[in-house]
Amino acid sequence: MAMMVACDIHPLNNLRVLKYLKNELGHSQEEVDAWYAHWISEGLPALETFAAPRAGTFLFGDAPTAADVCLVPQLFNARRFNVPLDGYPTLVRADENANRLEAFAAAHPDRQEVPQ
């Protein structure tokens, strides 16, 4: 599951890629948002289908794994880009449970210092 996110979803939606689409290739923000929504909407259904029968509290059982570490930032970005997550109850539940853990909460972008 970690590889599904790290290899199939993340590379196409990496902020560096999104900035390149806009700043170097001249795509509008609407086009960049459409790119993001398309690729996240391709990857999340596959991950939901794969995770649902294996999940517990987290994506793979009742302890967090690398899959959860990969998932959490993707769902943060999906929300930032207003991608509906209603069709992914397993992923949303795992994300919510992970974010209740201090290690995940401490890594949340809202808790990071922005370099000056």
Buried (B, 14 or more C-beta within 10 A) or exposed (E): BBEBBBEBBBEBBEEEBBEEBBEEEEBEEEEBBEBBBEBBEEBBEEBBEBBEEEBEBBBBEEEBBBBBBBBBBBBBBBEEBEBEBEEBEBBBBBBEBBBEBEEBEEBEEEEEEEEE
